[in-house]
Amino acid sequence: MNTYGIKRGHYANIEGDQLKALMKDIFGNVKKDGDKLVSTYGALDPLVVCLDGKKTITVETTMNPKVDNDVASETIAKYNDFLLRATGFTSKERKKKANKA
């Protein structure tokens, strides 16, 4: 389980049903399970997302190690795109924040 900060002012882009719509747009499927959103895509089986207020998002993933390299690469690209659009931070910015913590 990973917790990511949300860029200041970016919460307006994912509040309400917008996060669900974002997941459907990127992964093609999403279902609501209580306060969590669940998707599957490529090597992600499942991807569970939960908003923790306006400042953080929690993401839990399980990766299938038996997929081929093409599927794994595409899955990582989609996952990084999702995190960028959900948090407002690039992968470099997320890594820098994680190293500070």
ABEGO torsion letter per residue (X at the ends): XBBBBBBBGAAAAABEAAAAAAAAAAAGBBBBBEABBBBBBEABOBBBBBBBEAABBBBBBBBBAABBAAAAAAAAAAAAAAAAAAAGBBAAAAAAAAAAX
